[in-house]
Amino acid sequence: MRRILFTAVLALALLCGAGCASKQDNASTSQEISVTASTGSAETSVVNEYYGGLDDYDDYSEEDLAAQNDPLEGWNRFWFHFNDWFLQYIVKPLHKGYAFIVPEPIRNGISNFAHNLAFPVRMANSLLQGEFAQAGVEFDRSLVNFMVSLGFADVASQSEPLYPYHPETENFDYTLGVWGVPDGPYFIIPFLGPSTIRGAFGEAGDAFMKPQYYVLDWEISTGSSVFFSFNDADKLYKPYDQITESALEPYVALRNAYLNMRKNRQQELSLTFDTQD
């Protein structure tokens, strides 16, 4: 039991070490933010889609300050600067060399494998939310992907599921929200990036539910989690750079972008479920 607890804590500190601007979608991851932008205007359009535009992130207004709910600003600013340094001087140079050596199709296959490998976490969260049909869809899709491609492709996504499928809700952050737990203040997780207090507990819960930590040695399971996150680092630092490089106050820009994205996502999910009802 002591090893399992240590594994969960260490995984939380290292998992997505490349993801200072992160899923996160997990949330999802919370939904994980999966951005596959190229350069120039294409990148800007992707960032605008996920973060709601870049024009007003440095503005201070009473309404914004009330909405941002940032009583932990001292902690958050410290870890923002640490995460930024870690991303710019450690993760980005290493990942650019990695991307030069490893072709994009192989990196995409690794991403698909990591996603399919984590299907028990998504299925468990659907069950905890009472979404039993969605849990069945998640199991069926992952089973097809492993049978057809050993998990290195997402062939199941090519067909529309019979039951409404919302993978962005299959995380412990969203589960806590379903249970009535409030978001809490803005909170930057060391090595992970922007979140909220509830989101931080959600990240820990999702990490604790990963099956590899129960069937493999903690060194192997933790190392694999770090590698999977590093493989997708460019999907995180590209939108992060778009937000922070042009900002007068990068900390405020990232905070506003994240909270705006989170609010918009929650509203979209609420409208989606209201329409289904």
Secondary structure by P-SEA (a helix, b strand, c coil): caaaaaaaaaaaacccccccccccccccccccccccccccaaaaaaaaaacccccccccccaaaaaaacccaaaaaaaaaaaaaaaaacccaaaaaaaaaaccaaaaaaaaaaaaaaaaaaaaaaaaaacaaaaaaaaaaaaaaaaaacccccccccccccccccccccccaaaaaaaaccccccbbbccccccccaaaaaaaaaaaaaccccccccaaaaaaaaaaaaaaaccccaaaaaacccccccaaaaaaaaaaaaaaaaaaaaaaaaaaac
